[in-house]
Amino acid sequence: MTVTPDATGTLPTSADEARLWALIESAWAELGAEPQALRRALLARDPADDDDEDDPSIAIDRWLSPFLDRLAHLSAGLSTQELTDLDRVVERKLHEIDREDIHEITDGSDDGFLYCRGFIVALGRDYYEAVRATPGRAFPDAECESMCYFFAHLHNDRFGSWPETGSGISRESFCNPAGWSA
């Protein structure tokens, strides 16, 4: 595996990123049609519509725990290196959307904003890219805390240590200087 360093450390490979998104899609697919329909509704939602009655982010909340269970099952046989690589991708994805324009929509404290970004990653590549391009697609208070350190926790549970991503970045809130005005 070739890893390309940048100014902040080690970047995830495109294969690692593809693997993350494929695992997330597989975990959601195993849950059936209802959560898939809710995820499509999140993508199709007009960002200007603030009708809370039909908010698909609220409806999908009950599917997050089963999703995480499926993701853990699908990741059960991964090696220390594979879990570290996946954690590096999640770390990078969370860092990339640590931005003021996204925070304006999701709101939240340091931890709350991190958990909102965890929700964005947990919903998969299409939703992630939609929010990244149009922050208004995000939801206030839609959170998935477990996604933020999911692969790090799996690594710790299986191997007794936290993975060292070597990235030199933080997934914590307000740590991406490029995402915040001075």
C-alpha positions as CSV (number, residue, x, y, z in Angstrom):
1,M,0.0,0.0,0.0
2,T,1.4,3.4,-1.0
3,V,0.6,6.3,1.3
4,T,1.2,9.8,0.2
5,P,2.2,12.3,2.9
6,D,1.0,15.9,2.7
7,A,1.8,19.0,4.8
8,T,-0.3,17.6,7.7
9,G,0.9,14.0,7.6
10,T,-0.3,10.8,6.0
11,L,-3.2,10.9,3.6
12,P,-5.6,8.0,3.2
13,T,-5.4,6.1,-0.1
14,S,-8.2,6.2,-2.6
15,A,-8.5,2.4,-2.0
16,D,-9.0,3.0,1.7
17,E,-11.6,5.7,1.0
18,A,-13.4,3.4,-1.4
19,R,-13.4,0.6,1.2
20,L,-14.9,2.9,3.8
21,W,-17.7,4.0,1.6
22,A,-18.3,0.4,0.4
23,L,-18.5,-0.9,4.0
24,I,-21.0,1.9,4.9
25,E,-23.2,1.1,1.9
26,S,-23.1,-2.6,2.7
27,A,-24.1,-2.0,6.3
28,W,-27.0,0.2,5.2
29,A,-28.1,-2.2,2.5
30,E,-28.3,-5.1,5.0
31,L,-31.0,-3.1,6.9
32,G,-33.5,-3.2,4.0
33,A,-35.6,-0.8,2.1
34,E,-36.9,1.6,4.8
35,P,-33.5,3.1,5.8
36,Q,-32.5,3.3,2.2
37,A,-35.6,5.3,1.4
38,L,-34.9,7.6,4.3
39,R,-31.3,8.2,3.0
40,R,-32.7,9.0,-0.4
41,A,-35.1,11.4,1.2
42,L,-32.2,13.2,2.9
43,L,-30.6,13.6,-0.5
44,A,-33.7,14.7,-2.3
45,R,-34.8,17.2,0.5
46,D,-34.8,20.9,-0.5
47,P,-32.3,22.6,1.8
48,A,-34.6,25.6,2.0
49,D,-37.4,23.4,3.5
50,D,-37.3,23.6,7.3
51,D,-40.5,21.5,7.9
52,D,-39.6,19.4,11.0
53,E,-42.7,17.2,10.7
54,D,-41.3,15.1,7.9
55,D,-37.6,15.5,8.8
56,P,-35.9,12.3,7.5
57,S,-32.9,12.9,9.8
58,I,-35.2,12.3,12.8
59,A,-36.7,9.2,11.2
60,I,-33.3,7.7,10.4
61,D,-32.1,8.1,13.9
62,R,-33.6,4.8,15.0
63,W,-31.6,3.1,12.3
64,L,-28.2,4.3,13.4
65,S,-27.7,1.7,16.1
66,P,-28.6,-1.2,13.8
67,F,-26.4,0.3,11.1
68,L,-23.4,0.5,13.5
69,D,-24.0,-3.1,14.5
70,R,-23.9,-4.2,10.9
71,L,-20.8,-2.1,10.2
72,A,-19.1,-3.7,13.2
73,H,-20.1,-7.2,11.9
74,L,-18.7,-6.4,8.5
75,S,-15.5,-5.1,10.0
76,A,-15.0,-8.0,12.4
77,G,-12.1,-9.7,10.6
78,L,-10.1,-6.7,9.6
79,S,-6.5,-6.5,10.6
80,T,-4.8,-3.8,12.7
81,Q,-3.6,-2.1,9.5
82,E,-7.0,-2.2,7.8
83,L,-8.8,-0.7,10.9
84,T,-6.1,2.0,11.1
85,D,-6.5,2.8,7.4
86,L,-10.3,3.1,7.8
87,D,-9.9,5.3,10.9
88,R,-7.5,7.5,9.0
89,V,-10.2,8.0,6.3
90,V,-12.9,8.8,8.9
91,E,-10.5,11.2,10.6
92,R,-9.8,13.0,7.3
93,K,-13.5,13.1,6.3
94,L,-14.5,14.6,9.6
95,H,-11.6,17.1,9.3
96,E,-12.6,18.2,5.8
97,I,-16.1,19.1,6.9
98,D,-15.0,20.9,10.0
99,R,-16.1,24.1,8.5
100,E,-17.8,27.3,9.6
101,D,-20.5,27.1,6.9
102,I,-21.5,23.6,8.0
103,H,-21.4,24.5,11.6
104,E,-23.8,27.4,10.9
105,I,-26.3,24.8,9.8
106,T,-25.7,22.0,12.3
107,D,-24.8,24.2,15.3
108,G,-23.5,22.5,18.4
109,S,-20.7,22.7,20.9
110,D,-17.3,21.2,20.2
111,D,-18.6,17.7,20.8
112,G,-22.0,18.4,19.3
113,F,-20.5,19.6,16.1
114,L,-18.2,16.6,15.9
115,Y,-21.2,14.2,16.4
116,C,-23.1,16.1,13.7
117,R,-20.2,15.5,11.3
118,G,-20.2,11.8,12.4
119,F,-23.8,11.7,11.3
120,I,-22.9,13.1,7.9
121,V,-20.2,10.5,7.4
122,A,-22.4,7.6,8.7
123,L,-25.0,8.4,6.0
124,G,-22.6,7.6,3.3
125,R,-20.6,9.1,0.4
126,D,-23.6,10.6,-1.4
127,Y,-24.9,12.5,1.6
128,Y,-21.3,13.5,2.7
129,E,-20.6,14.9,-0.7
130,A,-24.0,16.7,-0.9
131,V,-23.4,18.4,2.5
132,R,-19.8,19.2,1.6
133,A,-21.0,20.9,-1.6
134,T,-24.1,22.5,-0.1
135,P,-24.0,22.8,3.7
136,G,-27.7,23.6,3.8
137,R,-28.3,19.9,3.2
138,A,-27.1,19.2,6.8
139,F,-29.5,19.1,9.7
140,P,-29.2,20.7,13.2
141,D,-28.8,18.2,16.0
142,A,-28.6,15.1,13.7
143,E,-25.8,13.2,15.5
144,C,-23.9,9.9,15.3
145,E,-21.2,10.1,18.0
146,S,-20.2,6.5,17.5
147,M,-19.1,7.1,13.9
148,C,-16.5,9.6,14.9
149,Y,-14.1,7.0,16.5
150,F,-15.8,3.9,15.2
151,F,-12.8,2.1,13.7
152,A,-10.5,3.4,16.5
153,H,-12.8,1.7,19.1
154,L,-12.9,-1.5,17.0
155,H,-9.1,-1.4,16.9
156,N,-8.8,-0.9,20.6
157,D,-11.3,-3.7,21.4
158,R,-9.5,-6.2,19.1
159,F,-5.9,-5.2,19.6
160,G,-5.8,-3.3,22.9
161,S,-4.5,0.0,21.5
162,W,-5.7,3.1,19.6
163,P,-4.5,3.2,16.0
164,E,-1.8,5.7,15.0
165,T,-3.0,7.3,11.8
166,G,0.1,9.4,11.3
167,S,-2.1,12.1,9.7
168,G,-1.1,15.0,11.9
169,I,-4.7,16.3,11.9
170,S,-7.5,16.3,14.4
171,R,-11.1,15.2,13.8
172,E,-12.1,17.4,16.8
173,S,-14.2,20.4,16.1
174,F,-12.8,23.8,15.1
175,C,-9.4,22.3,14.3
176,N,-9.4,22.7,10.5
177,P,-7.9,26.1,9.9
178,A,-9.0,26.1,6.2
179,G,-12.6,25.8,7.3
180,W,-12.8,28.8,9.6
181,S,-12.5,32.4,9.0
182,A,-9.8,34.1,11.0
